[in-house]
Amino acid sequence: MLKYDYSCLIEGTPDAEPVEGYEAPPSATRIVKTQNSAFLHTEFEAALRADGVTKLLLTGVFMDGCVGLTAADAAQRRFEVACISNGIGHVDVKMRRSMEEWLHQMYEINQVQSVDTPL
């Protein structure tokens, strides 16, 4: 997005401000993303490994962007990954479906409806 001088969820811009009413749990670790995937140029993987995390349930915006690319990167790092489909937005429904299919075919990443659904 920076290539086209269009900021999208960049730290310090209005669209990256916290959602009204949302409060992170006290144990939350803040990771400042610099690219679409939360793994690129961050300490995200190190933080997960230090906490013994092996499974990830992903939500956020957008499946056809950040969430999808983070899911693929997580799978390549040998995390078990699922996406909570009703907790993920998208820009384009066709691109979302393509990303979901690709994640499933390439990395066996499934879409689940809630955290109660087993991985």
N, C-alpha and C positions, 0 to 999 in steps of 0.2 A: 504494500500500500504506500510506503514511503516513496517508492520509485515514481509514483504518480501524484505525489504531494497530497495524498488523501490519508489522513490519520484514521485508524480504526482500532479502538481500545488501546491506545498508546498512553503510557503513564503520563499524567499531567494534563490530559485532555478531558473535556467534560464526559465523553462516552466511557471513560474508564473509572468514573466516580462510583463509590459503593451504591448498591441498590438500597433505596429507602426501606427501612425496616429490617434489613439483613444485618445480622451480627455474627461474625465468625466465632467459633468456639474458642475458649481460652487456649486450648492446646494447638490451635491452627498455626501452621508455619506459612509465612508469606513468601511467595515466589514471584518475582517480577519477571514476566516474560519479555523477551526481546524479538522473538520470531513467532510464527504460527504455532509450532510445537513447543509445549512447555519444557521439553527436554533440551532444546538447543540453547547453548550459552547460558545455562542456569545451573543451580545446584540441586535441582529437583530430584534427579536420580540418586545422588549422594544422600539426600535427606530421607528418601524412601528406604534405601538400603540400610541406613543407620538405624531406622525405626523397625527394621525387619519386615517391611511391607513386601508382599509377593503378589497380591491381587489388587486391581484397580477397578473401581466403578466410576465411570466418567459421566459428567453432565456439563452443560455450559453452552456457549455460542461460539461457533457455529459448527454443525456436523460436517458441512461441506467446506470446512476450513480448519480452524484451530482444534476442535475436538477430534475430528477425523485424523488429522496429522499427528496429534499427540497420541491417539490410540495406536496408530501404526508404529510410531517410535517406541511406545511402551512394549508392544508385542516383540519388536526386534531386540529389545533389551531383556526379553524373557520374563516379563510380567504377565500374569494371567489378567486379561482385560475383558470387560463387558461395558456396554454403553447403555445408560438408562434413557430409553428413547423418549419418554414423555418429559424428560428434564433437559432436552437438548433442542435448541433452535436451529434454524437454517435460513439461508438466503434464497435458495432455489430448490423446490421440492424434487425436481428431477436430479439435480446434482447431489442432493442428500441421499436419495435412493441409490444412485450410482456409488457414492462413497460407502454406504452401508453394505452394498453387495461386494464391493472390492475388499473391504475390511474382513468380511466373512470368508470370501474365497481365498484371499492371500494369507490371512492371519488367524482364521477361525474365531474372529471376534463377533460375538452375538449381541443383538439388541434385546434388552430386557425391559419390562414395564415398570419394575419397582425393585427396591433393594431386597425384597422378600424372595425374589426369583433367584434360584441357585445359579452360580456361574457355570 
